[in-house]
Amino acid sequence: MDSTVTTRAWVNTGAVEHLSSESISDEDLQNMIHLSVLAFEKAKKEEGDTSHDFVFGEDSSVPPLYFRQIIRAGMARDAVYVVRSENQDIIGMGLFMKPEQKAYSTEQIQRVAGYYEFLEKMKPETRHWYENDLLSLLKDREALFTDEERERRWWCIHLCTDPRFHGKGLGRMIVDHIHQEAQKNGQFLGLAAGNELNVRKYKALGFKQRGYHTAPGLEAKGEPYKMYTLTKGI
């Protein structure tokens, strides 16, 4: 098989697959969305992770749209890495943008990903935050990195595993694979976490906290929302 379509790398006893957009079936896409929603629901119910509450609210139709637009943005950049079970179901996934890539760099990608459809489902105050205040947060986050570092940084926009396979090392498997790829070129990994619980999880995977910023526009919902930035391999 052409390595530009699917790249396999054995890590421990499993395989991490790098999937191009052409190699991802509609069934794969739906499975990744379903997996993401299940992981979110488990984290909220069993671990108290409420980092997505402001965006999702109580509308159960929002999470699938949210994860769909993130995954499709990753597909547009060939940034999808997965682990499959023995029966080929996707049970772990990560979206890692290479240094020269950005998730929503063009309006075309935003349309293809379903970004605007996702925005339409938001409450007015939430949409305002997404379209305005979030930009301020992202600029503050980028200030943690030098220009030279941004040219060497892979950025993770999503990482999750099937709740039925938690504790099996799938997240570590994906992270280690991407980290090895990055290190070949003197590059490193970066990501953001929305609460201290996830910060601890990422630190267990070898990440170190770079800093944090308080998200503007969220204070009215209670405690200020902190966005933590972490890196691995720098």
FIDOKE-538421 format. One record per residue (C-alpha): residue number from 1; residue in one letter; y, z, x. Coordinates in Angstrom, 2 decimals. Each point is the difference from the previous one (the first is absolute). Last residue first. Layout:
N
<pt num="NUM" residuo="a" py="Y" pz="Z" px="X"/>
...
END
This chain:
234
<pt num="234" residuo="i" py="20.74" pz="24.12" px="11.38"/>
<pt num="233" residuo="g" py="-3.54" pz="-0.42" px="-1.31"/>
<pt num="232" residuo="k" py="0.33" pz="1.41" px="-3.50"/>
<pt num="231" residuo="t" py="3.22" pz="0.44" px="-1.97"/>
<pt num="230" residuo="l" py="1.23" pz="2.06" px="-2.93"/>
<pt num="229" residuo="t" py="3.02" pz="-0.11" px="-2.31"/>
<pt num="228" residuo="y" py="0.37" pz="2.60" px="-2.74"/>
<pt num="227" residuo="m" py="1.84" pz="-0.73" px="-3.25"/>
<pt num="226" residuo="k" py="1.26" pz="3.16" px="-1.62"/>
<pt num="225" residuo="y" py="0.81" pz="0.25" px="-3.70"/>
<pt num="224" residuo="p" py="2.51" pz="2.71" px="-0.81"/>
<pt num="223" residuo="e" py="-1.45" pz="2.68" px="-2.32"/>
<pt num="222" residuo="g" py="0.69" pz="-0.57" px="-3.66"/>
<pt num="221" residuo="k" py="0.31" pz="-3.38" px="-1.69"/>
<pt num="220" residuo="a" py="3.78" pz="0.00" px="0.47"/>
<pt num="219" residuo="e" py="-0.55" pz="-0.08" px="3.76"/>
<pt num="218" residuo="l" py="-1.54" pz="-3.46" px="-0.20"/>
<pt num="217" residuo="g" py="3.05" pz="-2.21" px="0.53"/>
<pt num="216" residuo="p" py="-0.11" pz="0.01" px="3.76"/>
<pt num="215" residuo="a" py="-3.38" pz="0.42" px="1.75"/>
<pt num="214" residuo="t" py="0.16" pz="2.81" px="2.52"/>
<pt num="213" residuo="h" py="-0.84" pz="-1.22" px="3.47"/>
<pt num="212" residuo="y" py="-2.79" pz="0.82" px="2.43"/>
<pt num="211" residuo="g" py="-0.83" pz="-0.21" px="3.68"/>
<pt num="210" residuo="r" py="-2.44" pz="-1.46" px="2.49"/>
<pt num="209" residuo="q" py="-3.06" pz="1.93" px="-1.11"/>
<pt num="208" residuo="k" py="-3.05" pz="-0.76" px="2.10"/>
<pt num="207" residuo="f" py="-3.00" pz="-2.04" px="-1.14"/>
<pt num="206" residuo="g" py="-3.50" pz="0.61" px="1.34"/>
<pt num="205" residuo="l" py="-2.05" pz="-0.27" px="-3.18"/>
<pt num="204" residuo="a" py="0.28" pz="3.78" px="-0.60"/>
<pt num="203" residuo="k" py="3.77" pz="-0.48" px="0.22"/>
<pt num="202" residuo="y" py="-0.35" pz="-2.48" px="-2.85"/>
<pt num="201" residuo="k" py="-1.68" pz="2.57" px="-2.23"/>
<pt num="200" residuo="r" py="2.53" pz="2.70" px="0.89"/>
<pt num="199" residuo="v" py="2.88" pz="-2.33" px="-0.87"/>
<pt num="198" residuo="n" py="-1.78" pz="-0.80" px="-3.26"/>
<pt num="197" residuo="l" py="0.18" pz="3.64" px="-1.06"/>
<pt num="196" residuo="e" py="3.56" pz="0.29" px="1.30"/>
<pt num="195" residuo="n" py="1.28" pz="-2.53" px="-2.51"/>
<pt num="194" residuo="g" py="1.09" pz="-3.61" px="-0.41"/>
<pt num="193" residuo="a" py="-1.49" pz="-1.52" px="3.12"/>
<pt num="192" residuo="a" py="1.34" pz="-2.96" px="1.98"/>
<pt num="191" residuo="l" py="-1.79" pz="-2.19" px="2.52"/>
<pt num="190" residuo="g" py="0.07" pz="-1.17" px="3.60"/>
<pt num="189" residuo="l" py="-2.55" pz="-1.45" px="2.39"/>
<pt num="188" residuo="f" py="0.41" pz="-1.02" px="3.66"/>
<pt num="187" residuo="q" py="0.28" pz="-3.04" px="2.26"/>
<pt num="186" residuo="g" py="-0.79" pz="-0.60" px="3.66"/>
<pt num="185" residuo="n" py="-1.76" pz="-3.26" px="-0.83"/>
<pt num="184" residuo="k" py="-3.59" pz="1.24" px="0.09"/>
<pt num="183" residuo="q" py="1.26" pz="3.29" px="-1.44"/>
<pt num="182" residuo="a" py="0.70" pz="-1.64" px="-3.34"/>
<pt num="181" residuo="e" py="-3.54" pz="-1.27" px="-0.47"/>
<pt num="180" residuo="q" py="-1.43" pz="3.40" px="0.96"/>
<pt num="179" residuo="h" py="2.35" pz="1.70" px="-2.44"/>
<pt num="178" residuo="i" py="-1.04" pz="-2.37" px="-2.77"/>
<pt num="177" residuo="h" py="-3.67" pz="0.90" px="0.52"/>
<pt num="176" residuo="d" py="0.70" pz="3.71" px="0.35"/>
<pt num="175" residuo="v" py="2.01" pz="0.00" px="-3.23"/>
<pt num="174" residuo="i" py="-2.75" pz="-1.77" px="-1.93"/>
<pt num="173" residuo="m" py="-2.77" pz="2.27" px="1.23"/>
<pt num="172" residuo="r" py="2.16" pz="3.10" px="-0.44"/>
<pt num="171" residuo="g" py="0.49" pz="-0.90" px="-3.65"/>
<pt num="170" residuo="l" py="-3.72" pz="-0.62" px="-0.41"/>
<pt num="169" residuo="g" py="-1.03" pz="3.30" px="1.62"/>
<pt num="168" residuo="k" py="-2.61" pz="0.96" px="-2.59"/>
<pt num="167" residuo="g" py="2.01" pz="2.94" px="-1.36"/>
<pt num="166" residuo="h" py="0.99" pz="-1.87" px="-3.13"/>
<pt num="165" residuo="f" py="-2.58" pz="-2.54" px="-1.09"/>
<pt num="164" residuo="r" py="-0.02" pz="0.61" px="-3.75"/>
<pt num="163" residuo="p" py="3.81" pz="0.23" px="0.12"/>
<pt num="162" residuo="d" py="0.12" pz="-3.66" px="1.10"/>
<pt num="161" residuo="t" py="2.27" pz="-0.18" px="3.01"/>
<pt num="160" residuo="c" py="3.73" pz="-0.48" px="0.49"/>
<pt num="159" residuo="l" py="2.63" pz="-1.39" px="2.35"/>
<pt num="158" residuo="h" py="3.20" pz="-1.80" px="-0.98"/>
<pt num="157" residuo="i" py="3.22" pz="-1.22" px="1.65"/>
<pt num="156" residuo="c" py="-1.19" pz="0.45" px="3.59"/>
<pt num="155" residuo="w" py="2.50" pz="-1.32" px="2.53"/>
<pt num="154" residuo="w" py="-0.96" pz="-1.53" px="3.36"/>
<pt num="153" residuo="r" py="2.74" pz="0.68" px="2.54"/>
<pt num="152" residuo="r" py="0.68" pz="-1.82" px="3.27"/>
<pt num="151" residuo="e" py="3.24" pz="-1.82" px="-0.90"/>
<pt num="150" residuo="r" py="1.15" pz="3.08" px="-1.90"/>
<pt num="149" residuo="e" py="-0.40" pz="1.99" px="3.21"/>
<pt num="148" residuo="e" py="2.31" pz="-2.30" px="1.96"/>
<pt num="147" residuo="d" py="2.65" pz="0.19" px="-2.71"/>
<pt num="146" residuo="t" py="-0.18" pz="3.80" px="0.18"/>
<pt num="145" residuo="f" py="-1.65" pz="2.01" px="-2.72"/>
<pt num="144" residuo="l" py="1.11" pz="3.06" px="-2.00"/>
<pt num="143" residuo="a" py="2.88" pz="-2.08" px="-1.39"/>
<pt num="142" residuo="e" py="-2.61" pz="-1.93" px="-1.98"/>
<pt num="141" residuo="r" py="-0.53" pz="3.05" px="-2.16"/>
<pt num="140" residuo="d" py="3.67" pz="0.34" px="-0.82"/>
<pt num="139" residuo="k" py="0.12" pz="-3.68" px="-0.96"/>
<pt num="138" residuo="l" py="-3.06" pz="0.46" px="-2.20"/>
<pt num="137" residuo="l" py="1.58" pz="2.97" px="-1.79"/>
<pt num="136" residuo="s" py="3.22" pz="-1.92" px="-0.65"/>
<pt num="135" residuo="l" py="-2.01" pz="-2.89" px="-1.43"/>
<pt num="134" residuo="l" py="-1.81" pz="2.42" px="-2.29"/>
<pt num="133" residuo="d" py="3.32" pz="1.02" px="-1.53"/>
<pt num="132" residuo="n" py="0.74" pz="-3.45" px="-1.39"/>
<pt num="131" residuo="e" py="-2.80" pz="-2.08" px="-1.53"/>
<pt num="130" residuo="y" py="-2.63" pz="2.71" px="-0.20"/>
<pt num="129" residuo="w" py="2.45" pz="2.71" px="-1.07"/>
<pt num="128" residuo="h" py="1.48" pz="-2.24" px="-2.70"/>
<pt num="127" residuo="r" py="-3.51" pz="-0.82" px="-1.17"/>
<pt num="126" residuo="t" py="-0.75" pz="3.69" px="-0.34"/>
<pt num="125" residuo="e" py="3.15" pz="0.66" px="-2.03"/>
<pt num="124" residuo="p" py="-0.78" pz="-2.91" px="-2.33"/>
<pt num="123" residuo="k" py="-3.65" pz="1.02" px="-0.60"/>
<pt num="122" residuo="m" py="-2.38" pz="-2.29" px="1.77"/>
<pt num="121" residuo="k" py="-2.17" pz="-2.69" px="-1.59"/>
<pt num="120" residuo="e" py="2.42" pz="-2.80" px="0.84"/>
<pt num="119" residuo="l" py="-0.13" pz="1.00" px="3.68"/>
<pt num="118" residuo="f" py="-3.75" pz="-0.72" px="0.14"/>
<pt num="117" residuo="e" py="0.48" pz="-3.46" px="-1.48"/>
<pt num="116" residuo="y" py="2.70" pz="-0.56" px="2.61"/>
<pt num="115" residuo="y" py="-2.35" pz="0.90" px="2.86"/>
<pt num="114" residuo="g" py="-2.86" pz="-2.16" px="-1.25"/>
<pt num="113" residuo="a" py="-1.19" pz="-0.92" px="3.48"/>
<pt num="112" residuo="v" py="0.70" pz="-3.68" px="-0.51"/>
<pt num="111" residuo="r" py="3.55" pz="0.71" px="-1.13"/>
<pt num="110" residuo="q" py="0.76" pz="2.37" px="2.88"/>
<pt num="109" residuo="i" py="-1.59" pz="-2.42" px="2.45"/>
<pt num="108" residuo="q" py="2.25" pz="-2.78" px="-1.27"/>
<pt num="107" residuo="e" py="3.04" pz="2.27" px="0.22"/>
<pt num="106" residuo="t" py="-0.61" pz="0.32" px="3.71"/>
<pt num="105" residuo="s" py="-0.57" pz="2.85" px="2.49"/>
<pt num="104" residuo="y" py="-1.95" pz="2.19" px="-2.41"/>
<pt num="103" residuo="a" py="-2.78" pz="1.43" px="2.19"/>
<pt num="102" residuo="k" py="1.62" pz="-0.63" px="3.37"/>
<pt num="101" residuo="q" py="-1.72" pz="-1.69" px="2.94"/>
<pt num="100" residuo="e" py="0.85" pz="-0.48" px="3.68"/>
<pt num="99" residuo="p" py="-1.49" pz="3.32" px="1.05"/>
<pt num="98" residuo="k" py="-3.26" pz="-0.50" px="-1.93"/>
<pt num="97" residuo="m" py="-0.23" pz="1.36" px="-3.54"/>
<pt num="96" residuo="f" py="-2.99" pz="2.22" px="-0.73"/>
<pt num="95" residuo="l" py="-1.49" pz="0.30" px="-3.49"/>
<pt num="94" residuo="g" py="-3.04" pz="2.28" px="-0.02"/>
<pt num="93" residuo="m" py="-3.16" pz="0.06" px="-2.08"/>
<pt num="92" residuo="g" py="-3.12" pz="2.00" px="-0.69"/>
<pt num="91" residuo="i" py="-2.87" pz="-0.33" px="-2.46"/>
<pt num="90" residuo="i" py="-0.01" pz="-3.76" px="-0.58"/>
<pt num="89" residuo="d" py="-3.30" pz="-0.85" px="-1.71"/>
<pt num="88" residuo="q" py="-2.33" pz="-2.07" px="2.19"/>
<pt num="87" residuo="n" py="-3.30" pz="1.53" px="-1.23"/>
<pt num="86" residuo="e" py="-0.33" pz="1.88" px="3.30"/>
<pt num="85" residuo="s" py="3.52" pz="1.34" px="-0.44"/>
<pt num="84" residuo="r" py="3.04" pz="-1.85" px="1.25"/>
<pt num="83" residuo="v" py="2.80" pz="0.95" px="2.38"/>
<pt num="82" residuo="v" py="3.34" pz="-1.75" px="-0.30"/>
<pt num="81" residuo="y" py="2.99" pz="-1.31" px="1.95"/>
<pt num="80" residuo="v" py="2.77" pz="-1.95" px="-1.73"/>
<pt num="79" residuo="a" py="3.08" pz="-1.13" px="1.94"/>
<pt num="78" residuo="d" py="-0.31" pz="-3.75" px="-0.52"/>
<pt num="77" residuo="r" py="3.76" pz="0.02" px="-0.71"/>
<pt num="76" residuo="a" py="-0.20" pz="-1.27" px="-3.59"/>
<pt num="75" residuo="m" py="-3.05" pz="2.24" px="-0.47"/>
<pt num="74" residuo="g" py="2.06" pz="3.04" px="0.93"/>
<pt num="73" residuo="a" py="2.60" pz="-0.90" px="-2.62"/>
<pt num="72" residuo="r" py="-2.90" pz="-0.44" px="-2.43"/>
<pt num="71" residuo="i" py="-1.22" pz="3.50" px="0.82"/>
<pt num="70" residuo="i" py="3.43" pz="1.58" px="-0.52"/>
<pt num="69" residuo="q" py="0.62" pz="-1.92" px="-3.22"/>
<pt num="68" residuo="r" py="-3.40" pz="0.98" px="-1.41"/>
<pt num="67" residuo="f" py="0.42" pz="3.63" px="1.03"/>
<pt num="66" residuo="y" py="3.15" pz="0.39" px="-2.06"/>
<pt num="65" residuo="l" py="-1.30" pz="-2.05" px="-2.91"/>
<pt num="64" residuo="p" py="-3.18" pz="2.10" px="-0.16"/>
<pt num="63" residuo="p" py="2.06" pz="3.22" px="0.24"/>
<pt num="62" residuo="v" py="2.47" pz="-0.99" px="-2.79"/>
<pt num="61" residuo="s" py="-2.28" pz="-0.40" px="-3.02"/>
<pt num="60" residuo="s" py="-0.79" pz="3.74" px="-0.11"/>
<pt num="59" residuo="d" py="3.62" pz="0.81" px="-0.89"/>
<pt num="58" residuo="e" py="0.57" pz="3.72" px="0.54"/>
<pt num="57" residuo="g" py="2.44" pz="-0.41" px="2.87"/>
<pt num="56" residuo="f" py="-1.21" pz="-2.60" px="2.49"/>
<pt num="55" residuo="v" py="2.99" pz="-0.16" px="2.32"/>
<pt num="54" residuo="f" py="1.04" pz="3.64" px="-0.05"/>
<pt num="53" residuo="d" py="-3.62" pz="1.12" px="-0.05"/>
<pt num="52" residuo="h" py="-1.03" pz="-1.86" px="3.15"/>
<pt num="51" residuo="s" py="0.20" pz="2.95" px="2.43"/>
<pt num="50" residuo="t" py="-1.78" pz="2.31" px="-2.46"/>
<pt num="49" residuo="d" py="-3.01" pz="0.77" px="2.22"/>
<pt num="48" residuo="g" py="-1.49" pz="3.15" px="-1.53"/>
<pt num="47" residuo="e" py="-3.30" pz="-0.34" px="1.86"/>
<pt num="46" residuo="e" py="-2.52" pz="-0.29" px="-2.84"/>
<pt num="45" residuo="k" py="1.95" pz="-1.67" px="-2.78"/>
<pt num="44" residuo="k" py="2.68" pz="-1.83" px="1.99"/>
<pt num="43" residuo="a" py="-2.25" pz="-1.13" px="2.84"/>
<pt num="42" residuo="k" py="-2.73" pz="-1.00" px="-2.47"/>
<pt num="41" residuo="e" py="2.40" pz="-2.09" px="-2.09"/>
<pt num="40" residuo="f" py="1.40" pz="-1.77" px="3.06"/>
<pt num="39" residuo="a" py="-3.46" pz="-0.77" px="1.38"/>
<pt num="38" residuo="l" py="-1.12" pz="-1.36" px="-3.37"/>
<pt num="37" residuo="v" py="3.13" pz="-2.17" px="-0.26"/>
<pt num="36" residuo="s" py="-0.55" pz="-1.38" px="3.50"/>
<pt num="35" residuo="l" py="-3.68" pz="-0.79" px="-0.65"/>
<pt num="34" residuo="h" py="0.91" pz="-1.81" px="-3.21"/>
<pt num="33" residuo="i" py="2.62" pz="-2.11" px="1.80"/>
<pt num="32" residuo="m" py="-2.43" pz="-0.78" px="2.81"/>
<pt num="31" residuo="n" py="-2.75" pz="-0.92" px="-2.49"/>
<pt num="30" residuo="q" py="2.40" pz="-2.27" px="-1.91"/>
<pt num="29" residuo="l" py="0.92" pz="-1.81" px="3.20"/>
<pt num="28" residuo="d" py="-3.64" pz="-0.35" px="1.07"/>
<pt num="27" residuo="e" py="-0.90" pz="-1.42" px="-3.42"/>
<pt num="26" residuo="d" py="2.85" pz="-2.50" px="0.24"/>
<pt num="25" residuo="s" py="-1.52" pz="-1.09" px="3.31"/>
<pt num="24" residuo="i" py="1.51" pz="0.70" px="3.40"/>
<pt num="23" residuo="s" py="-0.92" pz="-2.63" px="2.61"/>
<pt num="22" residuo="e" py="3.12" pz="-2.10" px="-0.46"/>
<pt num="21" residuo="s" py="2.30" pz="3.01" px="0.42"/>
<pt num="20" residuo="s" py="-1.55" pz="0.69" px="3.39"/>
<pt num="19" residuo="l" py="-2.31" pz="2.96" px="0.37"/>
<pt num="18" residuo="h" py="-0.45" pz="2.18" px="3.06"/>
<pt num="17" residuo="e" py="-3.35" pz="1.72" px="-0.45"/>
<pt num="16" residuo="v" py="-0.84" pz="3.42" px="1.42"/>
<pt num="15" residuo="a" py="-3.72" pz="0.41" px="0.45"/>
<pt num="14" residuo="g" py="-1.97" pz="3.23" px="-0.05"/>
<pt num="13" residuo="t" py="-2.20" pz="2.10" px="2.31"/>
<pt num="12" residuo="n" py="2.64" pz="1.18" px="2.50"/>
<pt num="11" residuo="v" py="2.50" pz="-2.84" px="-0.01"/>
<pt num="10" residuo="w" py="-1.33" pz="-3.53" px="-0.18"/>
<pt num="9" residuo="a" py="2.68" pz="-2.65" px="-0.13"/>
<pt num="8" residuo="r" py="-0.10" pz="-2.87" px="-2.47"/>
<pt num="7" residuo="t" py="2.69" pz="-2.67" px="-0.28"/>
<pt num="6" residuo="t" py="0.13" pz="-2.11" px="-3.12"/>
<pt num="5" residuo="v" py="1.98" pz="-3.19" px="-0.51"/>
<pt num="4" residuo="t" py="1.52" pz="-0.58" px="3.43"/>
<pt num="3" residuo="s" py="-3.37" pz="0.81" px="1.58"/>
<pt num="2" residuo="d" py="-1.48" pz="-3.15" px="-1.53"/>
<pt num="1" residuo="m" py="-3.53" pz="0.79" px="-1.18"/>
END
